[in-house]
Amino acid sequence: MTLDTESAAAAATAAVAPRAIQPGEVHVWWLLPSNASSELELQRCSELLTDEELQECNASEDAGVRRERVLARALVRSVLAGYLPSSIQPRDLLFERNAHGKPCLLWPFAMSGEHKLHFNLTHTASLIGLAVTVEGRVGLDVESAVRRTRQDPLRLARRRFSDAEIADLQACPDDSSRAACFLQLWTLKEAYVKALGRGISAPPGLRSFSFRVGRDGPQKHGANASTGDDSSSSNSNNDSSIDSSSSNGSSSSNNNSINSSTSNGSSRSSIEFHMAAPDARCWEFVLLEPAPGHVASLCVERRGNDGFQKNEALQVHHFEAALLDGGMERTFQPSILAQSACP
């Protein structure tokens, strides 16, 4: 075999090799719907879905909602198939839903090595996210700052938040900081109940547990947020073992890129998590800004699989999905606002 032939064979093998993910890792995939809006791309995405999924997507009269649903479901199928043997196509995957509607992978449910894939999807009109891990249950929530803070946040907080969280909101010095605090608490609570596989109204409800972000109030986000490039920021208060990073080889910046920060030097607040009832399970949380004007929270159950200890660093890798067929991807580092770790 010639050198060129050997190179081509190696490239072909690499192209079909399953994507690797290990215990102690979480891969978070982000997609900008605006980057996949052509009719040809939507048609390709539609071809990945089952007839039942297409009916669900087309049930809405809003064209934007239909497009968002198609892209979100296509992202799930294309990304999960990338972790499985190449003989399995995205459309082959089978899913089932629990009593609260959370989907899980029914077949094939495990990668080579019998690691079970856990995933969670979140989407808005402007950003879609998918978290994948073999560590344990996972929840991901993303919200647009404009959508969630359009009205008085205290009105909804009094219905859904704990007394401690309401007190923290009332203590905010102004409307802007109160809106930021509300959004961060809301995404953290959503991520947790999504990891549990329950709805926000399911018992015991959102009022049965509390979050507090940092000691000095919530991190600002949006147009005036720090991008993490401030070299004067200190990491001395960072007690978390979470290492949210991107791997080597990320591409150069793109005008339509999700990336809002590339620095690992930004200071991070802590996340306190309190429950009314004891819970022996170990949960870790990350609060981040994946794109300007958006706030997201990630919740991961730590199990310490395959000798990986729960107190070791949780590796969180972020990817921008460039093509839904798994052919291209870009790694990036979002702005990490706060984080927690298992004790």
Secondary structure, DSSP 8 states (H G I E B T S, - for coil): --HHHHHHHHHHHHHHS-----TTEEEEEEE-GGGS-SHHHHHHHHTTS-HHHHHHHTT-S-HHHHHHHHHHHHHHHHHHHHTS-TTS-GGG-EEEE-TT--EEEEET-B-TTS-B-EEEEEE-SS-EEEEEESSS-EEEEEEEHHHHTSS-HHHHHHHHS-HHHHHHHHTSSSHHHHHHHHHHHHHHHHHHHHHHT--TTSTT-GGGEEEEE-SS-----STTS--S--TT---TT-----EEE--S------TT----B--S----EEEEEEESS---SEEEEEEEESSTTEEEEEEEEE--GGG--TTS--EEEEEEES-TTSS-EEEEB-EEEEE----
